[in-house]
Amino acid sequence: MSGGEREGARRRWSLGPPGGAAWSFPWSSSGSAGQAAEELVAGLLSTALEARRRHDEIEFRRCVKILAQGQGLREVVDRTLLDALNRHVTLAWHGGWQPADVVRLAGRRLEARHVRLVTDAVAAEMRAYAAATVDDRWLDQLDAVGATVWWGRDEEYLRDDGDRTAMVACALRVIHLLATLPPLERLCPVPGTARRTPGARGGAVDERTLARVRALLAKAESTEFAAEAETFTAAAQALMARHSIDAALLASRASGPGGAGRPEGRRLGVDAPYEGPKAMLLDVIASANHCRSVWSRHFGFATVLGFPADLAAVEVLFTSLLVQATTAMRLAGSRRDGLGRSRTRSFRQSFLAAYAQRIGERLREATGEAVREAMREAAADAGRDLLPVLAAREQAVEARVEELFPTLTLVGAGAVSNRDGWISGRAAADRAVLDVRRKLAEGGG
């Protein structure tokens, strides 16, 4: 075929057939004809992704229609889409992204169908790695997002469901999302490079302590009495603070004041609405537990850096306090100004900001009491000074933050414009941590 003939053929399939008939490409999947089909599909996929980048919906839909309805292209299209999904998931891992990050972002920017496809693409890609070469944190995330291989043939997870055009569009949107992910800070080894003993769980988190903490927080979330609910929360904070101290002392005995290992990182979702105050809440919880939180607003998460026991405390406390704060905020009701205009959003924004600030103060009090008690016990037991141990770990966390985020800047979490909301939020938080020692003894499990 000459250059002019190829151009004429290109025009025929790109403009579409008259009368809505399907495009027909009478070639086999072998030899030069098969190669031509692959080149055609690859070109259409590239054009569709470029149209998506330019927000050219007309061109994008044109490419989708040809890919979905072109007779003789079905197998090539499916294989190309699957290969592209697999390749870009792998590239995402090497760019610092983790399973929960990708699934979370798909949920923020796309729809439920796309989230399912992303999750299945992650599960498909993970088949390439032996379990012993996948970090425990990675395995936990795969389990959390439900990334499992449920299909027999890979084409099944594309989910045609009788609407092939919708399936192709869905796959292309997911591929575009994956292809445009910027690099993130790498928080753990990528699959295939981790070294672990099968069946062993790493880290320094005592599961029994974590179970007691979760039990306390479950009581906090289920009680109808705000003061009692938040007393259980303070008890959980005190318990985790003491566990963190014990872990630090144990590590220091083995490896010196800095302890064994180095700080790790976790990304926790910070979702709309009121992302600013929620990020502030996470930050004060992290600070009270010897961690640092870095908010990535555009991606809907914050990166929390610290030692394993402290990170576990931050995660469970943030999850629970977010539930408690949201419940208290809703119970506070809506607000209107003197002219009847809604002031609910500004009230809730201010409520959550005040709640976060006051919770931070109260959590630091609970942590400080746990530290003072541990210092008294350490001094009486062996004359050991706890402060250098804790200081060394905090310095290690700060160094890790500087290593991963060398250009970190400080930004505000949003303006507080509703005095009523601020006062109500602080009052709700003030009821959050009462009589910690008694409740820890009674409800610690």
Disulfide bonds with the S-S distance in Angstrom:
none
